[in-house]
Amino acid sequence: MSGSVQGFSRRAVLGGAGAGLAAGATAGVLGGRAAATPAASAPPALGRTAVPFHGTHQAGILQPQQARVQLAAFDLTGGDRSALRQLMKRWSDTAARLTRGEPAGDHENQIATDAGPCALTVTFGFGSSLFDRIGLTAQRPPALAPLPAFPEDALDRARSDGDLWVQIGADDALVAFHALRVLQQQAAGTASLRWQMSGFSRTPGATDRAMTGRNLMGQVDGTNNPKPDTPDFAAKVFTDGPGWSAGGSYVVFRRIRMLLDNWENLPTDRQERVIGRRKSDGAPLSGGTESTPVDLAKQNPDGILAIPADAHIRVAAPASNGGAAMLRRGFSYQDGLLPDGSLDAGLLFLAFQADPARGFVPVQRRLARGDSLSRFLRHEASGLYVVPPGAAEGGYVGQGLLDG
């Protein structure tokens, strides 16, 4: 079983969806679960679910949302292209072992002993700075150009960017932490940890039926994410054409703090108008159920737009952004209190796309100008990485670049 688009639908029946923000606003992961498990069928044990590491695309893009995530970026500290090649070989071999539920081998520390694979996925990306460090500037894809500055960004560069990016998802917190710790130990002497963040989503099986998840604002979150069965899905998410990155993707990372004290002081009907959906069930204010297409032209009897002009779902809609779309796969986070006593919580936003200049950038520019949700959010960290295609059995992630 590979990580290809064609292989997604069968796995999605067993998986769940999590929270995500569309470039700093509400949207989710793969549009929710693909189908509900029949009531008479017992779901598979969480620990036994395994996702193969090898495949056409890297795992961790198309798979259903896991309950936990570890995100990290590393900077090269020594060595050259040859040293990076050896590191990626080691990391790829380790990831393949761990996703099968086997010990890591090198630097195994027994943190996850007794646990199964728990739907573990390990996804690798390369930052723009990496290509200069290893002398492959000419091989840097044009789409990896730095993201522009957006109004009201408050980015902490120490928690942004990085030469190497890792996304580790699992349905068990110890399994996810174990994988990151092993990779960090194996990188010693070649790359050092630049930043690390932990996130969470709804645990599969926590609801009595398959449902779209909610974010920390309490909103049903993920209804309008692009679906893998649409004809243009692959073209929006994966790259084509010649070159080592063909079949890969680009991921935008943003740490987005939610001003929950301010948000929770709004009455529910006002929150709904900010988003454009009912909070109870995620249905658009233009009518219907959660899955009903949004009618942006719908007016109330008094002639006022049912979906306000600055509502998030209007401003973020593909129809409002020249068809721009991304596959969002975000996780919530909560990191205690800030010095002023406010909650440090929000979203670890991830969006996979074929070209950030045609996906994230135009959508975020529009959101920054006219989305009423923006005043309840703070973008505090950012990164853009090229995600190489998946590795074949016996190969490693990034082989097309580093062996070329």
Secondary structure, DSSP 8 states (H G I E B T S, - for coil): --SSGGGHHHHHTT-B--EEESSSSEEESTTS-SS---TTS----GGG----S-SSS-TTSSS-B-SEEEEEEEEE-S--HHHHHHHHHHHHHHHHHHHTT---STT---TTTT---TT-EEEEEEEHHHHHHTT-GGGS-GGG------TT----GGGS--SEEEEEEESSHHHHHHHHHHHHHHTTTTEEEEEEEEEE---TTSSSS----B-TTS-B--TTS--TTSTTHHHHHS--SSSTTTT-EEEEEEEEEE-HHHHHTS-HHHHHHHHTB-TTT--BTTSS-TTS---TT-B-TTS-BSS-TT-HHHHSSGGGTTT---EE--EEEEEEE-TTS-EEEEEEEEEEES-TTTTHHHHHHHHHHH-GGGGGEEEEEEEEEEE-----TT--TTHHHH--
